[in-house]
């Protein structure tokens, strides 16, 4: 993928699906029993940290890379 638009077109539908699932499960009057098990809670925590932690690290990498590029062109 060569441009920011390409990344946007790939990540936005994924983000929309994740938000939709969070809202729909969160709005249920009675949540399914499998969501209350210890393994699912641990997996959910790991996925949350993995996605957002990974996103933060990738963003930090590209911010530093862009900063160095701007300094080089100064």
Sine and cosine of phi, psi and omega as CSV:
sin_phi,cos_phi,sin_psi,cos_psi,sin_omega,cos_omega
0.00,0.00,0.77,-0.64,-0.19,-0.98
-0.97,-0.24,-0.25,0.97,-0.07,-1.00
-0.72,-0.70,0.21,-0.98,0.03,-1.00
-0.91,0.42,-0.54,0.84,0.01,-1.00
-0.89,0.46,-0.64,0.77,0.03,-1.00
-0.88,0.48,-0.71,0.71,0.01,-1.00
-0.90,0.45,-0.65,0.76,0.01,-1.00
-0.88,0.47,-0.68,0.73,-0.03,-1.00
-0.92,0.40,-0.46,0.89,0.01,-1.00
-1.00,0.08,-0.69,0.72,-0.13,-0.99
-0.99,0.15,-0.51,0.86,-0.06,-1.00
-0.90,0.43,-0.70,0.72,0.06,-1.00
-0.89,0.46,-0.61,0.79,0.03,-1.00
-0.90,0.44,-0.72,0.70,0.03,-1.00
-0.87,0.49,-0.67,0.74,-0.01,-1.00
-0.90,0.44,-0.65,0.76,0.01,-1.00
-0.91,0.41,-0.68,0.73,0.01,-1.00
-0.89,0.45,-0.71,0.70,0.01,-1.00
-0.90,0.44,-0.66,0.75,0.03,-1.00
-0.86,0.51,-0.72,0.69,0.01,-1.00
-0.90,0.45,-0.67,0.74,0.02,-1.00
-0.88,0.47,-0.72,0.70,-0.03,-1.00
-0.92,0.40,-0.70,0.72,-0.06,-1.00
-0.93,0.37,-0.67,0.74,0.02,-1.00
-0.94,0.33,-0.63,0.77,0.00,-1.00
-0.92,0.39,-0.47,0.88,-0.04,-1.00
-1.00,0.02,-0.06,1.00,0.02,-1.00
-0.93,0.38,0.67,-0.75,-0.01,-1.00
-0.91,0.41,-0.65,0.76,0.02,-1.00
-0.78,-0.63,0.90,-0.44,-0.05,-1.00
-0.97,0.25,0.48,-0.88,0.03,-1.00
-0.87,0.49,0.53,-0.85,-0.07,-1.00
-0.90,0.44,-0.54,0.84,-0.06,-1.00
-0.91,0.41,-0.35,0.93,0.03,-1.00
-0.96,0.26,-0.28,0.96,-0.03,-1.00
-1.00,-0.04,-0.11,0.99,-0.03,-1.00
-0.95,0.30,0.42,-0.91,-0.08,-1.00
-0.91,0.42,-0.62,0.78,-0.01,-1.00
-0.90,0.44,-0.64,0.77,0.00,-1.00
-0.93,0.36,-0.64,0.77,0.04,-1.00
-0.89,0.46,-0.67,0.74,0.01,-1.00
-0.92,0.40,-0.68,0.73,0.02,-1.00
-0.90,0.44,-0.67,0.75,0.02,-1.00
-0.88,0.47,-0.67,0.74,0.04,-1.00
-0.89,0.46,-0.69,0.73,0.00,-1.00
-0.91,0.41,-0.66,0.75,0.02,-1.00
-0.90,0.43,-0.67,0.74,0.02,-1.00
-0.87,0.49,-0.76,0.65,0.00,-1.00
-0.91,0.42,-0.64,0.77,-0.01,-1.00
-0.89,0.45,-0.73,0.68,-0.03,-1.00
-0.92,0.39,-0.80,0.60,-0.07,-1.00
-0.96,0.27,-0.63,0.78,0.05,-1.00
-0.90,0.43,-0.68,0.73,0.05,-1.00
-0.89,0.45,-0.67,0.75,0.04,-1.00
-0.88,0.47,-0.65,0.76,0.03,-1.00
-0.90,0.43,-0.69,0.72,-0.01,-1.00
-0.91,0.42,-0.67,0.74,0.02,-1.00
-0.91,0.42,-0.68,0.74,0.03,-1.00
-0.89,0.45,-0.67,0.74,0.02,-1.00
-0.88,0.47,-0.68,0.73,0.02,-1.00
-0.86,0.52,-0.75,0.66,-0.03,-1.00
-0.95,0.33,-0.50,0.87,0.08,-1.00
-0.91,0.41,-0.70,0.71,0.02,-1.00
-0.91,0.42,-0.67,0.74,0.03,-1.00
-0.87,0.49,-0.70,0.71,0.02,-1.00
-0.91,0.41,-0.62,0.78,0.03,-1.00
-0.89,0.46,-0.70,0.71,0.03,-1.00
-0.90,0.43,-0.64,0.77,0.04,-1.00
-0.89,0.46,-0.67,0.74,0.04,-1.00
-0.91,0.42,-0.64,0.77,0.05,-1.00
-0.90,0.43,-0.63,0.78,-0.01,-1.00
-0.91,0.41,-0.56,0.83,-0.01,-1.00
-1.00,0.05,-0.04,1.00,-0.02,-1.00
-0.97,0.24,0.00,0.00,0.00,0.00
